[in-house]
């Protein structure tokens, strides 16, 4: 079979020629149909229009929404405007030397009112949370059993007293007969012993009577101190006993009230010296838990006699009159114990004090409104001010606000005028 014969299609197998399709023999390469070329053109045109629209929108926004002539903010000292800072002018003032400690409000008297006899609780004379005075009626125990015993012992006393009187008369008669040698001496002496026995019995009866009178007094329970009662622990109608641990109510003395706090052993000599110098007890001020608000001013009452070896601290008690009820039992407070006072010293706001690699320092503002970093040595602190023992002079201006990213030589704008002095004269 020749090649031509092979290339010839078999009869009936010829591929029909479509009128919309060019013949394969007309062109050496087969091109994409016209429909595909049209789609590609439309896609290109759509993309181009989208880019043009977005570009126009961005250009419009830039021209209309963004103000012209503005520059982006720059860092301080990097060509931008000088930073604005708040300053205070340094002066002199008085400042207390305090020992500060955390304390707990502790009542001077916290009494569990308990019955001293057994019996039925018939009445209570207080309302929960009520303020009572010493001697006020609190509770009543049924007195009838003890009153009955009192009457019984009084009857026994009367009986024994009669026997004693009879024995005394007999003893006198025997003494007369003995003087007349009418009876034996032994008989007279025996009667004397009978008198002594009856006297002992009478004395015993009197003791029983006194005991019952005490029990009757215990039936009427009164407040031992002035203070506030807590929640009632037992209701009327219950049988109460001396062995009850909860008692009837807890009574807490609130005025005066004390605060227990601890001071480090290294400041004990300073406190002792201050006590020796002062004619009065040292002043102690109680501040709130945040150490911001003064609650009460009182006096140091006493120091404990032993240092706690586990903490190295010594307990102390300060007493406060607390007439306005600012202190409450078990409340945490900050105690400022005044042990001295510095007068006419340089003081600076604590907000101006900076701490870093150079140590303790402040940012001072010179006459040319340029920053000068000055190292300082601090003294005692009182509230929002602290004493400065070296590094500053009266009249210096220090930055109290806006100290972020400041450095030596940086020019600043000072906010506010005139500047308020940080110092003060007299006690704060």
C-alpha positions in Angstrom: 0.0 0.0 0.0 1.5 3.3 -1.0 1.6 6.4 1.2 -1.0 8.1 -1.0 -3.4 5.2 -0.5 -2.9 5.4 3.2 -3.6 9.2 3.3 -6.8 8.8 1.4 -9.8 8.5 3.6 -12.0 5.6 3.4 -15.3 5.9 1.6 -18.0 7.2 4.0 -15.6 8.5 6.6 -15.0 12.0 5.2 -15.3 14.7 7.9 -18.0 17.2 7.0 -16.7 20.7 6.5 -18.5 23.3 8.7 -19.3 26.6 6.9 -18.3 28.6 10.0 -15.0 27.0 10.3 -12.1 27.7 7.9 -10.6 24.7 6.2 -7.5 23.3 7.8 -5.8 23.3 4.4 -6.4 27.0 3.8 -3.8 28.1 6.6 -0.8 26.3 7.9 -1.6 27.3 11.6 -5.0 27.1 13.3 -6.0 30.4 14.8 -8.5 31.0 17.8 -12.0 31.6 16.7 -13.2 35.2 16.4 -15.5 34.8 19.5 -12.5 34.2 21.8 -10.7 37.3 20.5 -13.7 39.4 21.2 -13.9 38.3 24.9 -10.3 39.1 25.5 -10.7 42.6 24.1 -13.7 43.3 26.3 -11.8 42.1 29.4 -8.9 44.4 28.7 -11.2 47.4 28.2 -13.0 46.7 31.5 -9.8 46.4 33.5 -8.5 49.6 32.0 -11.7 51.5 32.9 -11.6 50.2 36.5 -8.0 51.4 37.0 -9.0 54.8 35.6 -12.0 55.1 37.9 -10.0 54.2 41.0 -7.2 56.6 40.1 -9.7 59.4 39.6 -11.3 58.7 43.0 -7.9 58.7 44.8 -7.0 62.0 43.1 -10.3 63.6 44.1 -9.9 62.5 47.7 -6.4 63.9 47.9 -7.5 67.2 46.4 -10.6 67.7 48.5 -10.3 65.8 51.8 -6.6 66.2 52.7 -5.7 69.8 53.8 -2.9 71.2 51.8 0.3 72.4 53.4 0.2 70.1 56.4 3.2 68.1 57.4 3.1 64.8 59.3 3.9 65.1 63.0 7.5 64.8 63.9 9.2 63.6 67.1 10.3 66.0 69.7 13.7 67.5 68.7 13.4 66.1 65.2 12.5 69.4 63.5 9.0 69.6 64.9 7.6 72.1 67.4 9.1 72.1 71.0 7.1 69.8 73.4 4.9 71.5 75.9 5.6 70.7 79.6 4.1 71.6 83.0 6.6 73.0 85.5 6.7 74.0 89.2 9.0 76.5 90.7 11.0 75.2 93.7 10.7 76.8 97.1 11.2 76.1 100.7 8.8 74.7 103.3 8.3 72.5 106.3 8.0 68.7 106.1 7.3 66.1 108.7 9.7 63.2 109.3 7.4 60.2 109.6 7.7 56.5 110.1 5.1 54.8 107.9 3.6 51.4 108.6 0.5 49.3 107.7 -1.8 48.8 110.6 -5.1 47.1 111.6 -7.8 48.8 113.5 -8.2 46.9 116.8 -10.8 47.7 119.5 -9.5 48.3 122.9 -12.3 46.1 124.3 -14.0 43.4 122.3 -16.2 41.4 124.7 -18.3 38.3 124.2 -21.2 38.8 126.6 -21.9 35.4 128.1 -24.1 34.2 130.9 -22.5 33.4 134.2 -25.3 31.1 135.3 -27.4 28.4 133.7 -31.0 29.2 132.9 -33.7 30.2 130.4 -33.1 33.5 128.5 -36.3 35.3 129.0 -35.6 38.8 127.5 -33.0 40.8 125.6 -32.8 44.5 125.9 -30.9 45.6 122.8 -31.3 45.8 119.0 -28.6 44.4 116.8 -26.0 47.1 115.9 -27.2 49.4 118.7 -24.9 51.7 120.6 -25.1 51.0 124.4 -23.5 52.6 127.4 -21.8 50.8 130.2 -24.4 49.5 132.6 -27.3 49.4 130.1 -29.5 46.3 130.3 -28.7 43.6 127.8 -30.4 40.3 128.8 -32.4 38.6 131.5 -32.1 35.0 132.8 -35.1 33.5 134.6 -34.3 34.3 138.3 -37.0 32.1 139.9 -34.9 29.0 140.6 -32.2 31.1 142.3 -34.8 33.1 144.2 -36.3 29.9 145.6 -32.9 28.7 146.7 -32.3 32.1 148.4 -35.4 31.7 150.5 -34.4 28.2 151.4 -31.0 29.3 152.6 -32.5 32.2 154.5 -34.7 29.7 156.3 -31.8 27.5 157.1 -29.9 30.5 158.5 -32.8 31.4 160.8 -32.9 27.8 162.1 -29.1 27.6 162.7 -29.1 31.1 164.2 -31.7 29.9 166.8 -29.5 26.9 167.7 -26.6 29.2 168.1 -28.5 31.6 170.4 -29.6 28.6 172.5 -26.1 27.3 172.7 -24.8 30.6 173.8 -27.3 30.8 176.6 -26.5 27.3 177.7 -22.8 28.1 177.7 -23.3 31.1 180.0 -25.4 29.1 182.4 -22.8 26.3 182.4 -20.1 28.9 183.1 -22.1 30.1 186.2 -22.6 26.6 187.4 -19.0 25.9 186.9 -18.1 28.9 189.1 -20.3 27.4 191.8 -18.7 24.0 191.2 -22.1 22.7 190.5 -21.1 20.9 187.3 -18.0 19.3 185.9 -15.5 21.4 184.0 -15.8 19.1 181.0 -19.5 19.7 180.6 -18.9 23.5 180.5 -16.1 23.1 178.0 -18.3 20.9 175.7 -21.0 23.5 175.6 -18.4 26.0 174.5 -17.5 23.8 171.5 -21.2 23.5 170.7 -21.4 27.3 170.4 -18.5 27.3 168.1 -20.0 24.7 165.9 -23.3 26.6 165.6 -21.4 29.7 164.8 -19.7 27.9 161.9 -23.0 26.7 160.6 -24.5 30.1 160.7 -21.5 31.5 158.8 -22.0 28.8 156.2 -25.6 29.7 155.8 -24.7 33.3 155.3 -22.3 32.3 152.5 -24.9 30.4 150.7 -27.2 33.3 150.9 -24.6 35.6 149.5 -23.9 33.2 146.6 -27.6 33.1 145.7 -27.7 36.9 145.7 -24.8 36.9 143.3 -26.6 34.4 141.1 -29.7 36.6 141.1 -27.5 39.6 140.1 -26.1 37.4 137.2 -29.6 36.9 136.0 -29.7 40.6 135.0 -26.9 41.1 132.4 -25.7 44.6 131.7 -23.1 46.1 129.3 -19.6 46.1 130.7 -18.4 48.9 128.5 -19.7 51.5 126.1 -19.8 50.3 122.6 -21.8 48.8 119.8 -23.5 45.4 120.0 -23.2 43.0 117.1 -25.6 40.3 115.9 -27.6 38.4 118.6 -26.2 34.9 119.0 -29.2 33.4 120.9 -32.9 34.1 121.0 -35.2 34.5 124.1 -36.6 31.2 125.2 -33.4 29.2 124.8 -31.6 27.6 127.8 -28.2 29.2 128.1 -25.2 27.8 130.0 -21.9 29.1 131.1 -20.2 26.6 128.7 -21.7 28.3 125.6 -18.8 29.6 123.5 -20.8 32.0 121.3 -22.3 33.9 124.2 -25.4 36.1 123.8 -23.8 39.0 121.9 -20.4 40.5 121.1 -19.9 44.1 122.4 -17.2 46.2 120.8 -15.8 49.4 122.2 -15.4 51.9 119.4 -14.4 55.1 121.2 -11.6 55.3 121.8 -10.2 52.8 119.4 -6.7 51.6 118.6 -4.5 50.6 115.7 -1.9 47.9 115.9 1.0 48.4 113.6 4.6 47.2 113.3 7.8 49.3 112.8 11.2 48.0 111.6 13.8 47.3 114.2 16.2 49.7 112.6 14.0 52.7 113.3 13.3 51.8 116.9 16.1 54.0 118.2 14.8 57.0 116.3 11.3 56.4 117.7 12.7 56.0 121.2 14.7 59.3 120.8 11.6 61.1 119.6 9.7 59.9 122.7 12.5 61.1 124.9 12.5 64.5 123.3 8.8 65.0 123.3 6.9 66.0 126.4 3.7 64.5 124.9 3.0 61.2 123.3 4.0 61.0 119.6 1.4 62.0 117.0 0.1 59.2 114.9 -2.1 59.8 111.8 -4.3 57.1 110.3 -4.7 57.3 106.5 -6.9 55.2 104.3 -5.8 52.0 102.5 -4.7 54.0 99.5 -2.6 56.3 101.8 -4.2 59.4 100.3 -6.9 60.6 102.8 -6.3 61.3 106.5 -8.9 59.6 108.7 -8.0 60.3 112.3 -5.2 61.9 114.3 -4.2 60.1 117.6 -1.2 59.3 119.8 1.3 56.5 120.1 0.1 54.7 123.3 2.8 52.0 123.7 5.5 49.9 122.1 5.6 46.2 122.6 8.4 44.7 124.8 9.7 42.2 122.3 10.8 42.3 118.7 9.3 39.6 116.5 12.3 37.5 115.4 10.5 36.2 112.3 9.8 39.7 110.8 12.4 41.8 112.6 9.6 44.3 113.6 8.2 45.7 116.8 4.5 46.0 117.4 3.0 49.3 118.6 -0.4 50.6 119.5 -1.8 54.0 118.7 -5.1 55.2 120.2 -7.6 57.5 118.4 -10.7 59.1 119.9 -12.5 58.6 116.6 -15.6 60.7 117.6 -16.7 60.6 113.9 -16.5 56.8 113.5 -14.0 56.9 110.7 -12.2 53.8 111.9 -13.8 50.4 111.9 -12.6 47.2 113.6 -10.2 45.1 111.4 -9.9 47.9 108.9 -6.5 48.2 107.2 -5.0 51.7 107.5 -1.7 53.4 106.9 -0.1 54.9 110.0 2.2 57.9 109.8 4.1 58.2 113.1 5.6 61.7 113.4 9.1 61.5 114.9 10.4 64.9 113.8 10.1 67.9 111.5 12.3 69.6 109.0 11.8 73.3 108.7 12.6 75.7 105.8 14.0 73.0 103.5 13.8 72.7 99.7 10.8 70.7 98.7 9.8 69.4 95.3 6.7 67.7 94.0 7.0 63.9 93.8 5.7 64.1 90.3 8.9 65.8 89.2 11.2 63.1 90.6 12.6 60.7 87.9 14.6 57.5 88.5 16.7 55.9 85.9 20.3 54.9 84.9 21.7 58.2 86.1 20.1 57.7 89.5 17.5 60.0 91.0 17.1 63.2 89.0 14.7 65.9 87.8 14.3 67.7 84.5 14.9 71.4 85.2 14.0 74.2 82.8 16.6 76.9 82.3 16.0 80.6 81.6 16.2 79.8 77.9 13.5 77.2 78.3 16.0 74.4 77.6 16.0 71.1 79.6 18.8 70.5 82.1 18.9 67.2 83.8 19.9 67.6 87.5 20.8 64.8 89.9 19.2 65.2 93.4 19.4 63.6 96.8 16.0 63.1 98.4 14.9 63.5 102.0 11.7 62.6 103.8 8.4 62.4 101.8 5.1 63.9 103.0 2.1 63.5 100.7 2.8 64.8 97.2 6.1 66.6 98.2 9.5 65.4 99.1 12.5 67.2 100.7 15.6 67.6 98.5 18.9 67.8 100.4 21.1 68.6 97.4 20.9 69.3 93.7 18.3 72.1 93.6 18.0 75.7 94.6 15.0 77.8 95.4 13.6 79.3 92.2 14.6 76.4 90.0 11.9 75.2 87.6 11.3 71.5 87.3 9.1 69.5 84.9 6.1 67.9 86.6 4.1 67.0 83.5 5.2 65.9 80.0 8.6 64.5 80.9 8.4 61.7 78.3 11.3 61.7 75.8 13.0 64.8 77.3 16.7 65.1 77.1 19.5 67.6 78.0 19.4 70.7 75.9 16.0 70.2 74.4 14.0 73.4 74.1 10.4 73.2 75.5 7.3 75.3 75.7 6.2 75.9 79.3 2.5 75.6 79.9 0.7 78.0 82.1 1.9 81.3 83.7 2.7 82.4 86.3 4.1 79.1 87.7 3.0 77.9 91.1 5.7 77.4 93.8 6.2 73.9 95.0 7.4 75.1 98.4 5.2 76.1 101.3 5.7 77.7 104.6 4.3 76.3 107.8 2.8 72.9 108.3 0.9 71.3 105.4 
